[in-house]
């Protein structure tokens, strides 16, 4: 079952732009995450059925910046994690992305 839309940029390979996001299951997303989130500046995003977006961007030190923009609040929930922690976040998602189920996110205005 495809519960999410997937987009990503791999600066050493493929890209699926956000405006051309593809349907993807959680298993497919986890597989792509392990391939894409290994080089600095690469990023990957998923969008659920309510248009909530969760993005993962690789920092220069190879930690991963997790970000979920909230247009209505003019800010984002975010934190830095390891690849394993990023994978755990997606593994624990239910049908919808719920910021309350992701521990230690901090909200910052843009």
BELKALIN-V224915 format. One line per field, one symbol per residue. psi: psi as a letter, one per 30 degrees, with the letter a starting at -180 (. if undefined). Layout:
BEGIN
psi=???
END
This chain:
BEGIN
psi=kjflkkllkjfgblkjlefgkkkkleeeeeeeefeehfkkfklklkkafggkkkkkkklegglkjkkjkjeffhakkllklleeeeeeeeefkbelkjfffjkgkkkkl.
END
